[in-house]
Amino acid sequence: MPEQWRYRGQSIDSEQVAVLKEFIAAHPESSRWKLSRQLCEALGWKQPNGALRDVVCRGLLLMLERAGQIELPPVRRIIRGQRRTARPRPAAVLIDTTPIQVCFTELGPVQLEQVRRTADEDLFNSLMEHHHYLGYEQPVGEHLKYLAWAQGRPVACLAWSSAPRHLGARDRFIGWTKEARKQNIHLIAYNTRFLILPWVQVPHLASHILGRMARTLSADWQRIYAHPIHLVETFVDPTRFQGTCYRAANWTLVGNTTGRGKDDQTHRQNRTIKQVLALPLTPQFRRLLRKLPDE
């Protein structure tokens, strides 16, 4: 069997590496950036919305070069986002922090705003950085960012991203095959951050926002990434939280993490075991997530 390499869900074997070497030799004038895009076009490596998977392709090419399997053209320029210097942390934004301590019925209308690639994205990043205990983390892959507004002020932030590829409790809950998971993992979104701002104390606000998100997230994802979301998931650290707002919004506890992380090499627990909660966004979520392309 040919030797195989894997990078972020994309596999390539030694026979394909040989073809790749021929492709590189046939494009001697191409930069690394251009080469990866040409390769994506040739192989049909595209996201569901039609965009080229050139970031994954460049990572795969770099991995193969480091493994001594291919030789890439010399680096011609530094692409923004690939610099080795640390990314500046989001700066603090001055906003009104007057306490909001009212009953939910007295709060008034709550508006959800998707702020990725909008003028309010810097505000979102700043609030997460300075008021969430984990701080702000720049997502990779598909992701959306939301601000919740009430009384003309931001009251909460939510971040959603691509789901982890391997999550035992979630995978058993769905009951899909390895191939179905590979084909359909993009149909799950992961709630990476949920922040009610510390000066906002409104009972039931968190579960209300989660309920609203369940009704709007899939349509927003469809609009931006050209595919829906059928299931959402999150982790809850039981040493810090009880996950009450998720349970009140009908999320289900489906199991626990292993406490080993995605890059585990020792098969031993090296971090806190977290609860895995999930919420189907459609009654047919299992059928849709188990479905293979030829079915």
BASEDO-506391 format. One line per field, with one value per residue (C-alpha): residue number from 1; x, y, z. Coordinates in steps of 0.001 Angstrom, whole numbers, plus 500000, padded with zeros to 6 digits. Example, Ala and Ser with C-alpha at 12.3 -4.5 7.8 and 13.67 -1.06 7.14 Angstrom:
% BASEDO-506391
num = c(1;2)
X = c(512300;513670)
Y = c(495500;498940)
Z = c(507800;507140)
END
This chain:
% BASEDO-506391
num = c(1;2;3;4;5;6;7;8;9;10;11;12;13;14;15;16;17;18;19;20;21;22;23;24;25;26;27;28;29;30;31;32;33;34;35;36;37;38;39;40;41;42;43;44;45;46;47;48;49;50;51;52;53;54;55;56;57;58;59;60;61;62;63;64;65;66;67;68;69;70;71;72;73;74;75;76;77;78;79;80;81;82;83;84;85;86;87;88;89;90;91;92;93;94;95;96;97;98;99;100;101;102;103;104;105;106;107;108;109;110;111;112;113;114;115;116;117;118;119;120;121;122;123;124;125;126;127;128;129;130;131;132;133;134;135;136;137;138;139;140;141;142;143;144;145;146;147;148;149;150;151;152;153;154;155;156;157;158;159;160;161;162;163;164;165;166;167;168;169;170;171;172;173;174;175;176;177;178;179;180;181;182;183;184;185;186;187;188;189;190;191;192;193;194;195;196;197;198;199;200;201;202;203;204;205;206;207;208;209;210;211;212;213;214;215;216;217;218;219;220;221;222;223;224;225;226;227;228;229;230;231;232;233;234;235;236;237;238;239;240;241;242;243;244;245;246;247;248;249;250;251;252;253;254;255;256;257;258;259;260;261;262;263;264;265;266;267;268;269;270;271;272;273;274;275;276;277;278;279;280;281;282;283;284;285;286;287;288;289;290;291;292;293;294;295)
X = c(500000;501409;502613;500087;500258;497347;496816;493557;491434;493168;495050;497788;499788;503216;501791;500055;503282;504995;502303;502700;506431;505658;503107;505657;508257;505733;505175;508722;507719;504932;505339;504261;501040;500239;501275;498828;495963;496869;496977;493563;492097;493649;492480;489109;489942;487200;485061;481266;480949;483272;486352;489664;491086;494451;495238;494911;496841;499722;499892;499955;502713;504793;504340;505522;508540;509519;509187;511639;509056;508938;510911;508942;509993;511924;509834;509236;507098;505579;501802;499783;498598;501671;504181;506079;505711;502947;499578;498777;496158;492855;492995;490522;487496;485835;482146;479430;479814;476957;475346;472256;470390;466763;464234;464288;460882;462258;465347;463562;464231;467413;469044;471586;474164;476610;479733;482455;483853;481824;482692;481774;484237;486933;484434;483636;487343;488038;485170;486226;489868;489231;486153;486157;488315;489908;490518;490187;491483;491692;489600;490726;488441;484749;483545;480999;480932;477821;477073;473808;472483;469884;469086;471521;474478;476269;475265;476750;479173;479101;481758;481125;483658;484223;483678;486546;487062;487262;485010;484000;480921;479529;480322;478543;475549;475253;476125;477882;480608;484159;483435;480197;482038;484706;482090;479725;481795;481384;477635;478357;479274;481143;480289;483824;482937;479827;480172;477529;479298;480151;478069;474952;472855;469577;468022;467259;469133;471748;469226;467147;470174;471012;467439;467630;470937;469407;466891;469315;472738;472112;470687;473637;476096;474281;474504;478244;479561;476910;475904;473614;474361;472432;473944;475727;477998;480045;482261;481499;484215;482403;485065;483891;480329;477224;476011;472631;471844;472572;470342;467603;467890;467345;470974;471688;474646;476033;479176;482608;485897;488899;490969;493750;493261;493418;497237;497607;500605;500737;497118;497058;494859;496656;493790;490399;487735;484833;481193;480044;476634;474839;471684;470161;468936;466670;464778;466478;470001;471140;469938;471550;474855;475068;474313;477044;477307;476081;472994)
Y = c(500000;503468;505618;508305;511782;513693;517387;518864;516085;516021;512807;512263;509081;508444;507944;511322;512874;511709;513438;516512;516636;516590;519378;521556;520903;521907;525314;526575;530255;529919;531238;529068;531071;530745;527100;526165;527882;526222;522876;523444;524260;521169;518823;520480;521255;523750;524712;524264;527963;527517;529165;527372;525415;527069;527605;523853;523161;525436;523760;520330;521390;522787;519575;517479;519730;519447;515670;515762;514550;517620;520800;524037;527263;529739;532063;535283;537242;537083;536762;538600;536115;533884;536148;534557;537602;537422;538841;542022;541464;543344;546781;547823;549755;552383;551608;552306;549851;551178;548098;546655;544861;544345;541591;540125;541638;545067;544751;545499;544004;541974;542142;539656;540995;538866;541048;539134;541355;544336;547576;546002;543097;545027;545695;541976;541041;543606;542513;538880;539712;541840;540248;536506;534397;532652;535878;536332;533663;534208;531441;529427;527934;528735;530936;533593;536220;537684;540632;540802;544335;545708;549264;550435;548662;545343;542832;539548;537988;534561;532930;529933;527955;524691;521644;519419;516540;513855;513989;510597;511638;513665;510981;508306;510625;510986;507382;508152;506240;507493;508326;510145;512180;513139;514204;516022;517461;520922;520691;521055;524343;524667;527406;528377;531404;532749;535911;537827;541091;541323;544461;542787;540847;539862;536493;534223;536442;533778;531027;533500;534361;530686;530036;532897;531594;528183;529836;532013;530347;527875;530531;532843;530009;529154;532764;533058;529524;528067;525195;524811;523722;520737;520386;522724;521714;523207;522252;523156;523061;521610;523015;526510;526267;524099;524829;525949;528355;525679;523155;525781;526295;522532;521554;517917;516461;513800;512833;514059;514827;512594;515453;514777;517483;517205;516980;514229;511928;510260;509018;510415;513122;516476;518937;519285;516833;518864;518108;517936;519509;519451;520832;519537;522340;520021;516831;515021;515842;512203;511273;514366;513922;510202;510756;510004;511828;508876;508274)
Z = c(500000;499098;501989;502985;504504;506014;506634;508006;506536;503129;502277;499704;498998;497479;493993;494172;495487;492299;490241;492425;491690;487968;488443;490269;487567;484889;486559;487228;487177;489777;493303;496222;496502;492799;492725;495477;493656;490364;492124;493750;490330;488776;491548;492179;495818;496641;499609;499415;498532;495558;497085;496559;499508;498905;502620;503237;500037;501064;504453;502832;500416;503275;505275;502309;501758;505437;505099;502183;499665;497388;496716;496564;494844;497047;499225;497245;499680;503156;502987;505611;508235;507740;509495;512337;514553;517139;516134;518139;520813;520312;521900;524570;523289;525450;525886;528417;531320;533414;535020;533366;536149;535146;534623;531142;530348;531231;529030;525779;522333;521884;518464;517100;514645;512651;512745;510943;508153;509409;511171;514533;514306;516192;518995;519190;519272;521994;524227;523972;524661;527731;529303;528474;530789;527772;525879;522133;519765;516004;514386;511381;508776;508623;511481;512403;515150;516779;519013;520950;521491;523914;524915;522243;523882;523365;526025;524779;522268;520620;518429;516159;514154;512318;514517;515767;513350;515999;519050;520387;522394;519495;516921;518962;519413;515635;514854;511575;509779;509337;505704;506569;509204;506685;504134;506522;509377;507808;508587;512337;514049;517337;519843;520887;523032;524752;526817;528717;529501;533219;533886;532402;534918;533295;534232;531235;528772;527972;527187;525160;523010;522504;521421;518937;517604;516933;514614;512664;512559;509732;507405;508091;507445;504217;503065;503736;503190;500850;503120;506151;509725;511085;514568;516985;519848;522661;525591;529200;531856;534917;537253;536286;534956;535070;531551;532902;530060;527431;529145;529478;525699;525123;524505;525414;527306;524951;526871;527907;526219;526864;528279;525789;523149;519358;519171;521783;521293;524728;525027;528566;530029;529937;530422;532113;530989;529621;529037;525417;524780;521430;519861;516597;514358;512365;513315;510408;511601;511911;508427;506934;508764;507953;504255;501701;498347;496250;498373)
END
